[in-house]
Amino acid sequence: MSFELSGITRSYDGHEVLAGIDLAIEEGAMVVILGPSGCGKTTLLRIVAGLDREHGGRRLGFDKARFSYAFQEPRLLPWLSVLENARYALSGSGLGPGEATERIMRLVSLAGLAGHEQKRPAELSGGMRQRASLVRAFAYPNDFLLLDEAFQSVDLRLRRELIELFLDLRAIEDNTALLVTHDPTEALLVADRVVILSDRPARVLDDFRIPAGRDARTPGSPGVAAFEERIYRSVLG
């Protein structure tokens, strides 16, 4: 399965937000969309997911895909436990109750939430709520995972922990993923491929792959220094 956006445009109240975005995404890729705040990254995710149909251009290969979403805020239902939030996300997945619970509990364990699965969001720390949000996103059997600034609302140490958790979970699921961020370091740590957008109206400024293994991706290290410089040159003009 392959996915393609061709000449995607979007305007709101006469103001152009996306100005002809072309993007082909290979199945199983981890693509990071990097761009300044307010440039239209979330709008682009909504178009990918089919939630925004008021755009120009073509959207190919997405209609048969199953999507899952992770947001900057956890957006957990406050009256449900961690387990129930994930189970709710599996409504309509076709999994039986036993299979769904087994899948969720495996992810809960991997996320370090074992023993907390019956707690409601108000009983969890901010970091635990973010972990529960990732569990919910991965619980639904998806072809395409969308992440909207999913690691931005926490401090640096917790952000690194969440990124490592995300990469561990994705190594098991091996789905296609598209993450948007304005943080160059996050892009370097996560991406197989980085697509850099301009300020609004957004256009693609650069598009490149990062072949270095993730174990060698400390910012400033030889394996990523050239890519880090390339990102900053594009972002800063």
C-alpha positions in Angstrom: 0.0 0.0 0.0 1.3 3.4 -0.9 0.0 6.9 -0.1 0.2 10.1 -2.0 -0.8 13.8 -1.7 -0.6 15.7 -5.0 -1.0 19.5 -5.2 -2.9 19.8 -1.9 -4.2 23.3 -1.3 -6.3 24.7 1.5 -7.7 28.1 2.4 -9.7 29.5 5.2 -11.8 32.7 4.8 -9.8 33.6 1.7 -6.4 33.1 3.4 -4.2 30.4 1.8 -2.8 27.9 4.3 -1.4 25.1 2.1 0.0 26.1 -1.3 0.4 22.9 -3.3 1.8 20.1 -1.1 3.2 17.0 -2.9 4.0 14.1 -0.6 4.4 10.4 -1.4 4.7 8.1 1.7 5.9 4.5 1.4 4.1 1.9 3.5 5.9 1.3 6.8 7.7 4.7 6.7 8.2 7.0 9.6 7.8 10.5 8.2 8.2 13.7 10.2 6.6 17.0 8.9 8.7 19.8 10.4 7.5 23.4 10.2 6.8 26.5 12.2 3.8 26.9 14.5 0.7 27.9 12.6 2.0 26.8 9.1 -0.8 24.3 8.5 0.7 21.0 9.8 -2.4 20.0 11.7 -4.6 20.9 8.7 -2.4 18.6 6.6 -2.9 15.8 9.1 -6.6 16.3 8.9 -6.6 16.0 5.2 -4.5 12.8 5.3 -7.0 11.3 7.7 -9.9 12.4 5.5 -11.4 14.7 8.2 -11.0 17.7 6.0 -12.6 17.4 2.6 -12.5 21.1 1.7 -9.1 21.0 0.0 -7.8 21.1 -3.5 -5.5 18.5 -5.1 -5.6 14.8 -4.9 -5.4 12.4 -2.0 -4.5 8.9 -3.2 -4.3 5.5 -1.4 -5.6 6.7 1.9 -9.3 5.8 1.7 -8.8 2.1 2.5 -6.4 2.7 5.3 -7.3 2.4 9.0 -6.1 5.5 11.0 -5.2 6.1 14.6 -4.4 9.5 16.1 -2.3 10.8 19.0 -2.6 14.4 20.0 -0.5 17.0 21.9 -2.9 16.7 24.8 -3.8 13.1 25.9 -7.6 13.7 25.3 -8.5 10.7 27.5 -12.2 10.4 28.5 -12.1 11.5 32.1 -14.8 9.1 33.3 -13.1 6.0 31.9 -10.0 4.1 33.2 -6.9 3.6 31.1 -8.1 0.2 30.1 -11.6 1.5 29.3 -10.2 4.4 27.2 -8.2 2.0 25.1 -11.1 -0.4 24.8 -13.4 2.4 23.7 -10.9 3.2 20.9 -11.2 -0.4 19.7 -15.0 -0.1 19.2 -15.6 -1.2 15.6 -12.2 -2.8 15.3 -13.6 -6.3 14.8 -11.6 -7.6 17.8 -13.5 -9.8 20.3 -13.6 -8.6 24.0 -10.9 -11.1 25.1 -8.6 -10.4 22.1 -9.0 -6.6 22.6 -8.2 -6.8 26.3 -5.2 -9.0 25.7 -3.9 -6.5 23.1 -4.4 -3.6 25.4 -2.8 -5.2 28.4 0.3 -6.1 26.4 0.6 -2.4 25.4 -0.1 -1.3 29.0 2.8 -3.4 30.2 5.2 -2.1 27.5 4.2 1.4 28.4 5.1 0.9 32.1 1.4 1.3 33.2 0.9 -2.2 34.6 -1.0 -1.8 37.9 -2.5 1.5 36.7 -4.9 0.2 34.1 -8.0 0.7 36.3 -7.1 4.3 37.2 -8.9 7.2 35.6 -6.9 10.1 34.0 -7.3 12.4 37.1 -5.4 9.7 39.2 -2.4 9.7 36.8 0.6 12.0 36.4 0.9 14.0 33.2 3.5 11.6 31.9 1.3 8.6 32.6 -1.6 10.2 30.8 0.6 10.7 27.8 1.7 7.1 28.0 -2.0 6.0 28.2 -2.7 8.2 25.1 0.0 6.3 23.2 -1.4 3.0 24.4 -4.8 4.0 23.1 -3.4 5.1 19.7 -1.5 1.8 19.2 -4.3 -0.3 20.5 -6.5 0.2 17.5 -5.2 -2.0 14.7 -4.2 0.7 12.2 -2.4 1.0 8.9 -1.5 4.6 9.5 -0.7 6.4 12.8 -0.9 10.2 12.9 0.8 12.2 15.7 0.0 15.9 16.1 2.8 17.4 18.3 2.4 14.3 20.5 5.5 14.9 22.6 5.3 18.7 23.1 3.3 19.2 26.3 5.9 17.7 28.6 9.4 18.5 29.9 12.6 17.5 28.0 13.3 14.4 30.0 9.8 13.0 29.8 9.7 13.9 26.1 12.7 11.7 25.5 11.1 8.8 27.5 7.9 9.2 25.5 9.8 9.2 22.2 11.6 6.0 23.2 8.3 4.4 24.2 6.8 5.4 20.9 9.7 3.9 18.9 9.5 0.7 21.0 5.8 0.3 20.4 6.1 1.1 16.7 8.9 -1.5 16.3 6.3 -4.1 17.3 3.4 -2.8 15.2 5.5 -1.6 12.2 2.8 0.7 10.8 3.2 3.7 8.6 3.5 6.9 10.7 3.3 10.6 10.1 4.3 13.0 12.9 4.1 16.8 12.8 6.3 18.9 15.0 8.1 22.2 15.1 11.0 20.7 17.0 14.2 19.9 14.9 15.6 17.6 17.7 12.4 15.6 17.8 12.6 15.2 14.0 16.2 14.0 14.2 15.4 11.4 16.9 12.3 9.9 15.3 12.3 10.3 11.5 13.3 7.9 8.7 12.5 10.9 6.5 12.0 14.6 7.2 9.8 16.9 5.2 10.2 20.6 6.0 7.4 23.1 5.4 7.7 26.9 5.0 5.6 29.4 6.9 2.1 30.0 5.8 1.1 29.5 3.0 3.0 26.2 3.5 5.2 24.8 0.7 7.7 21.9 0.9 11.2 23.5 1.4 13.1 20.3 1.8 12.6 16.5 1.8 15.4 14.0 2.8 16.0 10.7 4.5 18.1 10.1 7.6 20.0 6.8 7.2 21.8 6.9 10.6 20.6 4.3 13.1 18.6 5.8 16.0 21.2 4.7 18.5 23.6 7.1 16.9 21.2 10.1 16.8 22.5 12.2 19.6 22.2 15.9 18.4 25.6 17.0 17.2 26.9 13.5 16.7 28.7 12.8 13.4 25.9 10.5 12.2 23.3 13.3 12.2 25.4 16.6 12.2 24.9 17.2 8.5 21.2 16.5 8.7 20.9 18.8 11.7 22.7 21.6 9.9 20.4 21.0 6.9 17.3 21.3 9.0 18.4 24.5 10.7 19.4 26.0 7.3 15.9 25.3 5.9 14.0 26.4 9.0 16.0 29.6 9.6 16.3 30.4 5.9 
